[in-house]
Amino acid sequence: MACPADIKREWYVVDASDRPLGRLASQVAAVLRGKHKPTFTPFLDTGDHVIVVNAEKVALTGRKLDQKFHFRHSGYPGGARFTSYRRLLAEHPDRVIELAVRGMLPHNRLGRAMARKLKVYRGPVHPHEAQKPQPLGG
């Protein structure tokens, strides 16, 4: 079992170009959670920081671009909003990856802390060169 003083955080960069969304998201979620480390502890945030670049080039297989929708609700009657993934990918490609990864993390304050270590960028450049991120294999 890890204790908070023993946790060392690394930085990884992932290129999302032509990678299926679900496979990319499950790999990123595992790294954010810390499941790739021998010191993984389910009730602690032992994960690393992940930078995803080229989010606009992520792949959705089959006909998901037109058949898959993102659902939001304002909380008011009739406040349901459905957005196709084709439109979501065109307007906010970073949000597509964030939603997929966030759905694979725990749905509590621990999961929210893990999600804060995810940085997603539309293009190939990111402002985290000072952290010396390593490429994430896979």
The first five atom37 places (N, CA, C, CB, O) and aatype in JSON, in Angstrom:
{
  "aatype": [12, 0, 4, 14, 0, 3, 9, 11, 1, 6, 17, 18, 19, 19, 3, 0, 15, 3, 1, 14, 10, 7, 1, 10, 0, 15, 5, 19, 0, 0, 19, 10, 1, 7, 11, 8, 11, 14, 16, 13, 16, 14, 13, 10, 3, 16, 7, 3, 8, 19, 9, 19, 19, 2, 0, 6, 11, 19, 0, 10, 16, 7, 1, 11, 10, 3, 5, 11, 13, 8, 13, 1, 8, 15, 7, 18, 14, 7, 7, 0, 1, 13, 16, 15, 18, 1, 1, 10, 10, 0, 6, 8, 14, 3, 1, 19, 9, 6, 10, 0, 19, 1, 7, 12, 10, 14, 8, 2, 1, 10, 7, 1, 0, 12, 0, 1, 11, 10, 11, 19, 18, 1, 7, 14, 19, 8, 14, 8, 6, 0, 5, 11, 14, 5, 14, 10, 7, 7],
  "atom_mask": [
    [1, 1, 1, 1, 1],
    [1, 1, 1, 1, 1],
    [1, 1, 1, 1, 1],
    [1, 1, 1, 1, 1],
    [1, 1, 1, 1, 1],
    [1, 1, 1, 1, 1],
    [1, 1, 1, 1, 1],
    [1, 1, 1, 1, 1],
    [1, 1, 1, 1, 1],
    [1, 1, 1, 1, 1],
    [1, 1, 1, 1, 1],
    [1, 1, 1, 1, 1],
    [1, 1, 1, 1, 1],
    [1, 1, 1, 1, 1],
    [1, 1, 1, 1, 1],
    [1, 1, 1, 1, 1],
    [1, 1, 1, 1, 1],
    [1, 1, 1, 1, 1],
    [1, 1, 1, 1, 1],
    [1, 1, 1, 1, 1],
    [1, 1, 1, 1, 1],
    [1, 1, 1, 0, 1],
    [1, 1, 1, 1, 1],
    [1, 1, 1, 1, 1],
    [1, 1, 1, 1, 1],
    [1, 1, 1, 1, 1],
    [1, 1, 1, 1, 1],
    [1, 1, 1, 1, 1],
    [1, 1, 1, 1, 1],
    [1, 1, 1, 1, 1],
    [1, 1, 1, 1, 1],
    [1, 1, 1, 1, 1],
    [1, 1, 1, 1, 1],
    [1, 1, 1, 0, 1],
    [1, 1, 1, 1, 1],
    [1, 1, 1, 1, 1],
    [1, 1, 1, 1, 1],
    [1, 1, 1, 1, 1],
    [1, 1, 1, 1, 1],
    [1, 1, 1, 1, 1],
    [1, 1, 1, 1, 1],
    [1, 1, 1, 1, 1],
    [1, 1, 1, 1, 1],
    [1, 1, 1, 1, 1],
    [1, 1, 1, 1, 1],
    [1, 1, 1, 1, 1],
    [1, 1, 1, 0, 1],
    [1, 1, 1, 1, 1],
    [1, 1, 1, 1, 1],
    [1, 1, 1, 1, 1],
    [1, 1, 1, 1, 1],
    [1, 1, 1, 1, 1],
    [1, 1, 1, 1, 1],
    [1, 1, 1, 1, 1],
    [1, 1, 1, 1, 1],
    [1, 1, 1, 1, 1],
    [1, 1, 1, 1, 1],
    [1, 1, 1, 1, 1],
    [1, 1, 1, 1, 1],
    [1, 1, 1, 1, 1],
    [1, 1, 1, 1, 1],
    [1, 1, 1, 0, 1],
    [1, 1, 1, 1, 1],
    [1, 1, 1, 1, 1],
    [1, 1, 1, 1, 1],
    [1, 1, 1, 1, 1],
    [1, 1, 1, 1, 1],
    [1, 1, 1, 1, 1],
    [1, 1, 1, 1, 1],
    [1, 1, 1, 1, 1],
    [1, 1, 1, 1, 1],
    [1, 1, 1, 1, 1],
    [1, 1, 1, 1, 1],
    [1, 1, 1, 1, 1],
    [1, 1, 1, 0, 1],
    [1, 1, 1, 1, 1],
    [1, 1, 1, 1, 1],
    [1, 1, 1, 0, 1],
    [1, 1, 1, 0, 1],
    [1, 1, 1, 1, 1],
    [1, 1, 1, 1, 1],
    [1, 1, 1, 1, 1],
    [1, 1, 1, 1, 1],
    [1, 1, 1, 1, 1],
    [1, 1, 1, 1, 1],
    [1, 1, 1, 1, 1],
    [1, 1, 1, 1, 1],
    [1, 1, 1, 1, 1],
    [1, 1, 1, 1, 1],
    [1, 1, 1, 1, 1],
    [1, 1, 1, 1, 1],
    [1, 1, 1, 1, 1],
    [1, 1, 1, 1, 1],
    [1, 1, 1, 1, 1],
    [1, 1, 1, 1, 1],
    [1, 1, 1, 1, 1],
    [1, 1, 1, 1, 1],
    [1, 1, 1, 1, 1],
    [1, 1, 1, 1, 1],
    [1, 1, 1, 1, 1],
    [1, 1, 1, 1, 1],
    [1, 1, 1, 1, 1],
    [1, 1, 1, 0, 1],
    [1, 1, 1, 1, 1],
    [1, 1, 1, 1, 1],
    [1, 1, 1, 1, 1],
    [1, 1, 1, 1, 1],
    [1, 1, 1, 1, 1],
    [1, 1, 1, 1, 1],
    [1, 1, 1, 1, 1],
    [1, 1, 1, 0, 1],
    [1, 1, 1, 1, 1],
    [1, 1, 1, 1, 1],
    [1, 1, 1, 1, 1],
    [1, 1, 1, 1, 1],
    [1, 1, 1, 1, 1],
    [1, 1, 1, 1, 1],
    [1, 1, 1, 1, 1],
    [1, 1, 1, 1, 1],
    [1, 1, 1, 1, 1],
    [1, 1, 1, 1, 1],
    [1, 1, 1, 1, 1],
    [1, 1, 1, 0, 1],
    [1, 1, 1, 1, 1],
    [1, 1, 1, 1, 1],
    [1, 1, 1, 1, 1],
    [1, 1, 1, 1, 1],
    [1, 1, 1, 1, 1],
    [1, 1, 1, 1, 1],
    [1, 1, 1, 1, 1],
    [1, 1, 1, 1, 1],
    [1, 1, 1, 1, 1],
    [1, 1, 1, 1, 1],
    [1, 1, 1, 1, 1],
    [1, 1, 1, 1, 1],
    [1, 1, 1, 1, 1],
    [1, 1, 1, 0, 1],
    [1, 1, 1, 0, 1]
  ],
  "atom_positions": [
    [[0.83, -1.18, 0.0], [0.0, 0.0, 0.0], [0.88, 1.24, 0.0], [-0.95, 0.0, 1.21], [1.88, 1.33, 0.71]],
    [[0.47, 2.18, -0.81], [1.21, 3.44, -0.9], [0.68, 4.42, 0.13], [1.1, 4.03, -2.32], [-0.49, 4.37, 0.51]],
    [[1.54, 5.3, 0.57], [1.1, 6.4, 1.4], [1.33, 7.68, 0.59], [1.86, 6.43, 2.8], [2.18, 7.7, -0.3]],
    [[0.6, 8.75, 0.88], [0.7, 9.95, 0.05], [2.11, 10.52, -0.08], [-0.19, 11.01, 0.6], [2.42, 11.16, -1.09]],
    [[2.98, 10.3, 0.9], [4.34, 10.83, 0.81], [5.19, 10.06, -0.2], [5.01, 10.78, 2.18], [6.17, 10.6, -0.71]],
    [[4.82, 8.81, -0.51], [5.61, 7.97, -1.41], [5.24, 8.14, -2.89], [5.45, 6.53, -1.03], [5.93, 7.6, -3.75]],
    [[4.19, 8.87, -3.18], [3.69, 8.94, -4.55], [4.57, 9.86, -5.38], [2.22, 9.42, -4.58], [4.77, 11.03, -5.03]],
    [[5.1, 9.33, -6.49], [5.88, 10.12, -7.44], [5.08, 10.2, -8.73], [7.31, 9.49, -7.69], [4.65, 9.19, -9.27]],
    [[4.89, 11.41, -9.22], [4.08, 11.61, -10.41], [4.97, 11.87, -11.63], [3.09, 12.78, -10.2], [5.86, 12.72, -11.58]],
    [[4.72, 11.16, -12.68], [5.4, 11.34, -13.96], [4.45, 12.08, -14.91], [5.85, 9.97, -14.56], [3.26, 12.22, -14.63]],
    [[4.98, 12.54, -16.02], [4.2, 13.17, -17.07], [4.35, 12.34, -18.35], [4.63, 14.65, -17.3], [5.46, 11.99, -18.73]],
    [[3.22, 12.04, -18.99], [3.22, 11.27, -20.23], [2.48, 12.06, -21.3], [2.58, 9.87, -20.02], [1.55, 12.81, -21.0]],
    [[2.89, 11.88, -22.55], [2.2, 12.5, -23.68], [1.71, 11.39, -24.61], [3.14, 13.5, -24.43], [2.43, 10.43, -24.88]],
    [[0.49, 11.54, -25.1], [-0.14, 10.55, -25.98], [-0.6, 11.26, -27.23], [-1.33, 9.82, -25.27], [-1.21, 12.32, -27.16]],
    [[-0.3, 10.67, -28.4], [-0.78, 11.2, -29.66], [-2.06, 10.46, -30.03], [0.3, 11.07, -30.78], [-2.05, 9.24, -30.18]],
    [[-3.17, 11.2, -30.17], [-4.47, 10.58, -30.43], [-4.74, 10.38, -31.91], [-5.56, 11.43, -29.83], [-5.84, 9.95, -32.26]],
    [[-3.8, 10.66, -32.78], [-4.02, 10.57, -34.22], [-4.4, 9.15, -34.63], [-2.78, 11.02, -34.98], [-3.64, 8.21, -34.39]],
    [[-5.57, 9.0, -35.24], [-6.06, 7.74, -35.8], [-6.12, 6.61, -34.79], [-5.19, 7.33, -36.94], [-6.01, 5.44, -35.16]],
    [[-6.3, 6.94, -33.5], [-6.48, 5.91, -32.48], [-7.95, 5.86, -32.11], [-5.61, 6.19, -31.22], [-8.57, 6.91, -31.95]],
    [[-8.53, 4.67, -31.97], [-9.93, 4.57, -31.57], [-10.16, 5.21, -30.2], [-10.39, 3.1, -31.55], [-9.36, 5.04, -29.28]],
    [[-11.25, 5.94, -30.07], [-11.52, 6.72, -28.87], [-11.56, 5.86, -27.61], [-12.82, 7.47, -29.03], [-10.95, 6.23, -26.61]],
    [[-12.25, 4.76, -27.64], [-12.4, 3.93, -26.45], [-11.09, 3.3, -25.99], [0.0, 0.0, 0.0], [-10.82, 3.23, -24.8]],
    [[-10.29, 2.85, -26.94], [-9.01, 2.23, -26.58], [-8.05, 3.26, -26.01], [-8.37, 1.55, -27.8], [-7.32, 2.99, -25.05]],
    [[-8.05, 4.45, -26.6], [-7.23, 5.54, -26.1], [-7.67, 5.93, -24.69], [-7.3, 6.75, -27.04], [-6.84, 6.11, -23.8]],
    [[-8.98, 6.07, -24.5], [-9.51, 6.52, -23.21], [-9.24, 5.51, -22.11], [-11.01, 6.78, -23.32], [-8.94, 5.9, -20.98]],
    [[-9.34, 4.22, -22.4], [-9.1, 3.22, -21.36], [-7.63, 3.18, -20.96], [-9.54, 1.83, -21.84], [-7.31, 2.96, -19.79]],
    [[-6.73, 3.39, -21.93], [-5.3, 3.43, -21.6], [-4.97, 4.67, -20.77], [-4.45, 3.4, -22.89], [-4.22, 4.58, -19.8]],
    [[-5.53, 5.81, -21.14], [-5.28, 7.05, -20.41], [-5.87, 6.96, -19.0], [-5.87, 8.26, -21.17], [-5.24, 7.41, -18.04]],
    [[-7.07, 6.4, -18.87], [-7.72, 6.29, -17.56], [-6.91, 5.39, -16.63], [-9.15, 5.74, -17.71], [-6.82, 5.66, -15.43]],
    [[-6.32, 4.33, -17.16], [-5.51, 3.45, -16.32], [-4.27, 4.16, -15.8], [-5.11, 2.2, -17.11], [-3.87, 3.95, -14.66]],
    [[-3.66, 5.01, -16.63], [-2.47, 5.75, -16.2], [-2.85, 6.83, -15.2], [-1.75, 6.38, -17.42], [-2.14, 7.04, -14.21]],
    [[-3.98, 7.53, -15.44], [-4.43, 8.55, -14.49], [-4.75, 7.94, -13.13], [-5.66, 9.27, -15.03], [-4.53, 8.56, -12.1]],
    [[-5.26, 6.72, -13.15], [-5.64, 6.04, -11.92], [-4.43, 5.45, -11.2], [-6.66, 4.94, -12.21], [-4.44, 5.29, -9.98]],
    [[-3.37, 5.13, -11.95], [-2.16, 4.57, -11.35], [-2.12, 3.06, -11.4], [0.0, 0.0, 0.0], [-1.33, 2.45, -10.67]],
    [[-2.95, 2.43, -12.24], [-3.01, 0.98, -12.28], [-1.78, 0.35, -12.92], [-4.24, 0.54, -13.02], [-1.59, -0.86, -12.84]],
    [[-0.94, 1.16, -13.56], [0.27, 0.65, -14.19], [1.44, 0.58, -13.21], [0.64, 1.51, -15.38], [2.52, 0.12, -13.58]],
    [[1.24, 1.02, -11.98], [2.31, 1.05, -10.99], [2.16, -0.09, -9.99], [2.33, 2.41, -10.25], [1.04, -0.51, -9.7]],
    [[3.26, -0.61, -9.48], [3.16, -1.66, -8.46], [2.62, -1.13, -7.13], [4.51, -2.3, -8.24], [2.2, -1.92, -6.28]],
    [[2.64, 0.18, -6.94], [2.15, 0.76, -5.68], [0.69, 1.19, -5.78], [3.01, 1.96, -5.29], [0.24, 2.0, -4.97]],
    [[-0.06, 0.68, -6.75], [-1.46, 1.07, -6.93], [-2.26, 0.79, -5.66], [-2.08, 0.33, -8.12], [-2.21, -0.31, -5.11]],
    [[-2.98, 1.79, -5.21], [-3.85, 1.68, -4.05], [-5.21, 2.22, -4.46], [-3.26, 2.45, -2.79], [-5.3, 3.37, -4.9]],
    [[-6.28, 1.44, -4.33], [-7.58, 1.86, -4.87], [-8.13, 3.15, -4.26], [-8.57, 0.77, -4.67], [-8.84, 3.89, -4.94]],
    [[-7.82, 3.43, -3.01], [-8.42, 4.59, -2.36], [-7.51, 5.81, -2.35], [-8.79, 4.24, -0.95], [-7.82, 6.8, -1.69]],
    [[-6.39, 5.75, -3.09], [-5.49, 6.91, -3.2], [-5.28, 7.25, -4.67], [-4.12, 6.62, -2.51], [-5.39, 6.39, -5.54]],
    [[-4.98, 8.5, -4.93], [-4.67, 8.94, -6.27], [-3.18, 8.74, -6.51], [-5.08, 10.43, -6.49], [-2.38, 9.62, -6.19]],
    [[-2.8, 7.6, -7.06], [-1.39, 7.28, -7.29], [-1.0, 7.47, -8.75], [-1.1, 5.84, -6.87], [0.12, 7.13, -9.14]],
    [[-1.89, 8.01, -9.56], [-1.67, 8.1, -11.0], [-0.76, 9.22, -11.41], [0.0, 0.0, 0.0], [-0.3, 10.03, -10.6]],
    [[-0.5, 9.26, -12.72], [0.4, 10.23, -13.32], [-0.38, 11.23, -14.16], [1.45, 9.52, -14.18], [-1.57, 11.05, -14.42]],
    [[0.31, 12.29, -14.58], [-0.29, 13.29, -15.46], [-0.22, 12.79, -16.89], [0.43, 14.67, -15.31], [0.76, 12.17, -17.29]],
    [[-1.27, 13.06, -17.67], [-1.31, 12.64, -19.07], [-1.69, 13.83, -19.93], [-2.31, 11.46, -19.28], [-2.64, 14.55, -19.64]],
    [[-0.92, 14.03, -21.01], [-1.18, 15.07, -22.0], [-1.6, 14.36, -23.28], [0.08, 16.0, -22.23], [-0.87, 13.5, -23.78]],
    [[-2.75, 14.69, -23.81], [-3.23, 14.12, -25.07], [-3.17, 15.21, -26.12], [-4.68, 13.54, -24.93], [-3.77, 16.27, -25.97]],
    [[-2.43, 14.95, -27.2], [-2.32, 15.91, -28.3], [-3.03, 15.34, -29.54], [-0.82, 16.23, -28.62], [-3.29, 14.14, -29.62]],
    [[-3.33, 16.23, -30.49], [-4.03, 15.87, -31.73], [-5.4, 15.27, -31.45], [-3.2, 14.89, -32.55], [-5.77, 14.26, -32.05]],
    [[-6.14, 15.87, -30.55], [-7.46, 15.35, -30.19], [-8.42, 15.41, -31.37], [-8.03, 16.13, -29.03], [-9.35, 14.61, -31.44]],
    [[-8.21, 16.34, -32.29], [-9.12, 16.46, -33.43], [-8.98, 15.3, -34.41], [-8.87, 17.77, -34.14], [-9.83, 15.14, -35.29]],
    [[-7.93, 14.49, -34.28], [-7.71, 13.38, -35.21], [-8.07, 12.03, -34.62], [-6.27, 13.36, -35.66], [-7.72, 10.99, -35.19]],
    [[-8.76, 12.0, -33.48], [-9.15, 10.74, -32.86], [-10.18, 10.05, -33.75], [-9.71, 10.97, -31.42], [-10.97, 10.71, -34.43]],
    [[-10.18, 8.73, -33.74], [-11.05, 7.96, -34.62], [-12.24, 7.39, -33.84], [-10.27, 6.83, -35.3], [-12.09, 6.91, -32.72]],
    [[-13.39, 7.44, -34.47], [-14.57, 6.73, -33.97], [-14.92, 5.7, -35.02], [-15.78, 7.71, -33.68], [-15.07, 6.04, -36.19]],
    [[-15.04, 4.44, -34.63], [-15.26, 3.37, -35.57], [-16.74, 3.26, -35.93], [-14.74, 2.04, -35.0], [-17.61, 3.75, -35.21]],
    [[-17.0, 2.61, -37.04], [-18.38, 2.38, -37.46], [-19.07, 3.68, -37.82], [0.0, 0.0, 0.0], [-18.46, 4.58, -38.4]],
    [[-20.37, 3.78, -37.47], [-21.15, 4.97, -37.78], [-21.41, 5.8, -36.53], [-22.46, 4.58, -38.44], [-22.44, 6.46, -36.43]],
    [[-20.47, 5.76, -35.58], [-20.66, 6.46, -34.32], [-20.69, 7.97, -34.48], [-19.57, 6.07, -33.35], [-21.31, 8.66, -33.67]],
    [[-20.05, 8.5, -35.5], [-20.04, 9.95, -35.68], [-21.46, 10.51, -35.8], [-19.23, 10.32, -36.91], [-21.73, 11.62, -35.33]],
    [[-22.35, 9.75, -36.43], [-23.72, 10.22, -36.62], [-24.71, 9.56, -35.66], [-24.16, 9.97, -38.04], [-25.75, 10.15, -35.37]],
    [[-24.41, 8.37, -35.16], [-25.38, 7.65, -34.32], [-25.16, 7.85, -32.83], [-25.32, 6.19, -34.63], [-26.06, 7.6, -32.04]],
    [[-23.97, 8.31, -32.42], [-23.68, 8.51, -31.01], [-23.92, 9.97, -30.66], [-22.21, 8.08, -30.66], [-23.53, 10.87, -31.4]],
    [[-24.58, 10.2, -29.53], [-24.92, 11.55, -29.09], [-24.41, 11.79, -27.69], [-26.43, 11.78, -29.16], [-24.35, 10.88, -26.87]],
    [[-24.05, 13.05, -27.42], [-23.71, 13.47, -26.06], [-24.95, 14.12, -25.48], [-22.48, 14.45, -26.04], [-25.57, 14.97, -26.12]],
    [[-25.32, 13.73, -24.26], [-26.54, 14.19, -23.61], [-26.2, 15.15, -22.49], [-27.37, 13.02, -23.09], [-25.35, 14.85, -21.64]],
    [[-26.87, 16.3, -22.47], [-26.76, 17.24, -21.36], [-28.18, 17.63, -20.97], [-25.91, 18.5, -21.74], [-29.09, 17.55, -21.79]],
    [[-28.36, 18.04, -19.74], [-29.67, 18.51, -19.3], [-29.47, 19.73, -18.41], [-30.44, 17.4, -18.54], [-28.61, 19.74, -17.53]],
    [[-30.27, 20.75, -18.65], [-30.14, 22.0, -17.91], [-30.72, 21.92, -16.51], [-30.8, 23.12, -18.67], [-30.41, 22.74, -15.66]],
    [[-31.57, 20.93, -16.27], [-32.24, 20.82, -14.98], [-33.65, 21.35, -15.03], [0.0, 0.0, 0.0], [-34.43, 21.15, -14.09]],
    [[-34.0, 22.03, -16.1], [-35.35, 22.55, -16.29], [-36.17, 21.59, -17.15], [-35.31, 23.96, -16.92], [-35.59, 20.82, -17.92]],
    [[-37.49, 21.61, -17.05], [-38.32, 20.76, -17.91], [-38.07, 21.07, -19.38], [-39.83, 20.94, -17.58], [-38.07, 22.23, -19.79]],
    [[-37.85, 20.04, -20.16], [-37.56, 20.22, -21.57], [-36.15, 20.69, -21.84], [0.0, 0.0, 0.0], [-35.85, 21.15, -22.94]],
    [[-35.27, 20.59, -20.85], [-33.91, 21.11, -20.99], [-32.9, 20.12, -21.51], [0.0, 0.0, 0.0], [-31.7, 20.3, -21.32]],
    [[-33.36, 19.06, -22.17], [-32.44, 18.06, -22.69], [-31.76, 18.58, -23.96], [-33.18, 16.73, -22.98], [-32.42, 19.16, -24.83]],
    [[-30.46, 18.38, -24.06], [-29.7, 18.79, -25.24], [-28.91, 17.59, -25.73], [-28.75, 20.0, -24.92], [-28.15, 16.99, -24.97]],
    [[-29.08, 17.24, -27.0], [-28.35, 16.15, -27.62], [-27.44, 16.72, -28.7], [-29.33, 15.09, -28.22], [-27.88, 17.5, -29.54]],
    [[-26.17, 16.33, -28.67], [-25.19, 16.79, -29.65], [-24.54, 15.58, -30.29], [-24.13, 17.72, -29.0], [-24.02, 14.71, -29.6]],
    [[-24.57, 15.51, -31.63], [-23.93, 14.38, -32.31], [-22.42, 14.48, -32.14], [-24.32, 14.35, -33.81], [-21.87, 15.57, -31.99]],
    [[-21.77, 13.33, -32.18], [-20.33, 13.32, -32.01], [-19.61, 13.93, -33.21], [-19.84, 11.9, -31.78], [-18.47, 14.38, -33.08]],
    [[-20.24, 13.96, -34.37], [-19.63, 14.64, -35.52], [-19.5, 16.14, -35.21], [-20.48, 14.42, -36.81], [-18.45, 16.74, -35.47]],
    [[-20.56, 16.73, -34.66], [-20.52, 18.16, -34.32], [-19.61, 18.41, -33.13], [-21.94, 18.68, -34.02], [-18.85, 19.39, -33.11]],
    [[-19.68, 17.54, -32.12], [-18.84, 17.7, -30.93], [-17.37, 17.61, -31.28], [-19.2, 16.66, -29.88], [-16.55, 18.35, -30.75]],
    [[-17.03, 16.69, -32.19], [-15.64, 16.52, -32.61], [-15.17, 17.72, -33.43], [-15.47, 15.22, -33.41], [-14.0, 18.08, -33.38]],
    [[-16.07, 18.33, -34.2], [-15.7, 19.49, -35.0], [-15.52, 20.73, -34.13], [-16.76, 19.75, -36.08], [-14.62, 21.53, -34.38]],
    [[-16.38, 20.9, -33.11], [-16.33, 22.12, -32.31], [-15.43, 22.0, -31.08], [-17.72, 22.49, -31.87], [-14.69, 22.93, -30.77]],
    [[-15.49, 20.87, -30.38], [-14.73, 20.69, -29.13], [-14.1, 19.3, -29.1], [-15.63, 20.9, -27.89], [-14.57, 18.45, -28.35]],
    [[-13.05, 19.03, -29.88], [-12.46, 17.69, -29.88], [-11.83, 17.31, -28.55], [-11.43, 17.57, -30.97], [-11.74, 16.13, -28.22]],
    [[-11.39, 18.31, -27.77], [-10.82, 18.0, -26.46], [-11.9, 17.46, -25.52], [-10.16, 19.25, -25.86], [-11.62, 16.59, -24.7]],
    [[-13.11, 17.97, -25.64], [-14.2, 17.54, -24.77], [-14.6, 16.08, -25.02], [-15.4, 18.44, -24.97], [-15.03, 15.39, -24.1]],
    [[-14.45, 15.61, -26.27], [-14.78, 14.22, -26.59], [-13.9, 13.27, -25.79], [-14.6, 13.96, -28.11], [-14.4, 12.3, -25.22]],
    [[-12.61, 13.55, -25.75], [-11.67, 12.68, -25.03], [-11.87, 12.82, -23.53], [-10.22, 13.01, -25.41], [-11.82, 11.83, -22.81]],
    [[-12.08, 14.05, -23.04], [-12.3, 14.24, -21.61], [-13.52, 13.49, -21.11], [-12.44, 15.73, -21.3], [-13.49, 12.89, -20.04]],
    [[-14.61, 13.51, -21.89], [-15.83, 12.8, -21.49], [-15.62, 11.29, -21.46], [-16.98, 13.15, -22.45], [-16.09, 10.6, -20.56]],
    [[-14.9, 10.78, -22.46], [-14.65, 9.34, -22.52], [-13.79, 8.88, -21.36], [-13.99, 8.97, -23.85], [-14.06, 7.84, -20.75]],
    [[-12.74, 9.64, -21.04], [-11.85, 9.26, -19.94], [-12.56, 9.42, -18.6], [-10.55, 10.1, -19.96], [-12.44, 8.56, -17.73]],
    [[-13.3, 10.51, -18.43], [-13.98, 10.77, -17.16], [-15.01, 9.68, -16.85], [-14.66, 12.13, -17.2], [-15.25, 9.37, -15.68]],
    [[-15.61, 9.11, -17.88], [-16.56, 8.02, -17.66], [-15.91, 6.74, -17.19], [0.0, 0.0, 0.0], [-16.58, 5.85, -16.67]],
    [[-14.59, 6.62, -17.37], [-13.87, 5.41, -16.97], [-13.17, 5.58, -15.62], [-12.85, 5.04, -18.02], [-12.52, 4.65, -15.14]],
    [[-13.29, 6.74, -15.01], [-12.7, 6.99, -13.69], [-13.78, 6.84, -12.62], [-12.05, 8.4, -13.63], [-14.96, 6.85, -12.94]],
    [[-13.4, 6.7, -11.35], [-14.4, 6.63, -10.29], [-15.27, 7.89, -10.26], [-13.72, 6.43, -8.92], [-14.78, 9.0, -10.51]],
    [[-16.54, 7.72, -9.94], [-17.48, 8.84, -9.94], [-17.62, 9.39, -8.53], [-18.85, 8.4, -10.49], [-18.7, 9.33, -7.93]],
    [[-16.52, 9.94, -8.01], [-16.52, 10.54, -6.67], [-15.4, 11.58, -6.64], [-16.32, 9.45, -5.55], [-14.83, 11.91, -7.68]],
    [[-15.07, 12.11, -5.46], [-14.06, 13.17, -5.41], [-12.68, 12.66, -5.8], [-14.01, 13.78, -4.01], [-11.86, 13.44, -6.29]],
    [[-12.42, 11.37, -5.61], [-11.14, 10.8, -6.04], [-11.04, 10.82, -7.57], [-11.0, 9.36, -5.51], [-9.99, 11.16, -8.12]],
    [[-12.12, 10.46, -8.25], [-12.14, 10.49, -9.7], [-12.0, 11.89, -10.26], [0.0, 0.0, 0.0], [-11.36, 12.09, -11.29]],
    [[-12.59, 12.87, -9.58], [-12.45, 14.26, -10.02], [-11.01, 14.74, -9.86], [-13.4, 15.17, -9.23], [-10.51, 15.49, -10.69]],
    [[-10.34, 14.3, -8.8], [-8.92, 14.65, -8.62], [-8.07, 14.0, -9.71], [-8.43, 14.22, -7.22], [-7.1, 14.61, -10.18]],
    [[-8.4, 12.79, -10.1], [-7.66, 12.12, -11.17], [-7.89, 12.82, -12.5], [-8.07, 10.65, -11.27], [-6.96, 12.95, -13.3]],
    [[-9.12, 13.26, -12.75], [-9.44, 13.91, -14.03], [-8.73, 15.24, -14.18], [-10.94, 14.11, -14.15], [-8.49, 15.68, -15.3]],
    [[-8.38, 15.89, -13.07], [-7.66, 17.16, -13.16], [-6.24, 16.99, -13.69], [-7.63, 17.83, -11.79], [-5.61, 17.97, -14.1]],
    [[-5.72, 15.76, -13.68], [-4.37, 15.52, -14.18], [-4.35, 15.23, -15.68], [-3.73, 14.36, -13.43], [-3.3, 14.94, -16.24]],
    [[-5.51, 15.3, -16.32], [-5.61, 15.08, -17.76], [-5.61, 16.42, -18.48], [-6.88, 14.28, -18.11], [-6.4, 17.31, -18.16]],
    [[-4.72, 16.57, -19.46], [-4.64, 17.77, -20.28], [-4.84, 17.35, -21.73], [-3.27, 18.53, -20.08], [-4.08, 16.52, -22.24]],
    [[-5.84, 17.9, -22.4], [-6.15, 17.52, -23.78], [-6.03, 18.76, -24.66], [-7.59, 16.9, -23.89], [-6.54, 19.83, -24.32]],
    [[-5.34, 18.61, -25.8], [-5.12, 19.71, -26.72], [-5.52, 19.3, -28.13], [-3.66, 20.18, -26.69], [-5.28, 18.18, -28.56]],
    [[-6.14, 20.25, -28.83], [-6.66, 20.01, -30.17], [-5.56, 19.67, -31.17], [-7.43, 21.23, -30.66], [-5.71, 18.74, -31.96]],
    [[-4.47, 20.39, -31.13], [-3.39, 20.23, -32.11], [-2.18, 19.52, -31.52], [0.0, 0.0, 0.0], [-2.26, 18.93, -30.45]],
    [[-1.05, 19.57, -32.23], [0.14, 18.84, -31.8], [1.01, 19.55, -30.77], [0.97, 18.53, -32.99], [1.95, 18.95, -30.25]],
    [[0.72, 20.81, -30.44], [1.55, 21.54, -29.48], [0.86, 21.63, -28.13], [1.87, 22.95, -30.01], [-0.36, 21.68, -28.04]],
    [[1.68, 21.65, -27.07], [1.17, 21.77, -25.71], [2.17, 22.58, -24.89], [0.92, 20.36, -25.06], [3.35, 22.61, -25.23]],
    [[1.71, 23.24, -23.82], [2.6, 24.11, -23.05], [3.29, 23.42, -21.88], [1.83, 25.27, -22.53], [3.65, 24.09, -20.91]],
    [[3.49, 22.12, -21.94], [4.04, 21.39, -20.8], [5.42, 20.79, -21.09], [3.09, 20.28, -20.4], [5.77, 19.75, -20.53]],
    [[6.2, 21.44, -21.95], [7.53, 20.93, -22.26], [8.46, 20.98, -21.05], [8.14, 21.74, -23.4], [9.39, 20.17, -20.95]],
    [[8.23, 21.89, -20.12], [9.09, 22.02, -18.95], [8.99, 20.79, -18.05], [8.73, 23.27, -18.15], [9.92, 20.5, -17.29]],
    [[7.88, 20.05, -18.12], [7.72, 18.85, -17.3], [8.4, 17.62, -17.91], [6.23, 18.55, -17.08], [8.42, 16.56, -17.3]],
    [[8.96, 17.77, -19.11], [9.64, 16.68, -19.81], [8.77, 15.43, -19.91], [10.95, 16.35, -19.12], [9.12, 14.39, -19.36]],
    [[7.63, 15.52, -20.6], [6.75, 14.35, -20.69], [7.37, 13.27, -21.57], [5.38, 14.76, -21.23], [8.01, 13.56, -22.58]],
    [[7.16, 12.02, -21.17], [7.63, 10.87, -21.92], [6.49, 10.34, -22.78], [8.16, 9.76, -20.97], [5.32, 10.45, -22.39]],
    [[6.79, 9.78, -23.95], [5.7, 9.2, -24.75], [5.14, 7.96, -24.07], [6.21, 8.84, -26.18], [5.88, 7.13, -23.54]],
    [[3.84, 7.85, -24.07], [3.17, 6.7, -23.47], [3.04, 5.62, -24.51], [1.79, 7.1, -22.9], [2.45, 5.85, -25.56]],
    [[3.56, 4.44, -24.25], [3.54, 3.34, -25.21], [2.14, 2.81, -25.42], [0.0, 0.0, 0.0], [1.26, 2.95, -24.56]],
    [[1.94, 2.19, -26.59], [0.64, 1.57, -26.86], [0.02, 1.98, -28.04], [0.0, 0.0, 0.0], [-1.08, 1.52, -28.36]]
  ]
}
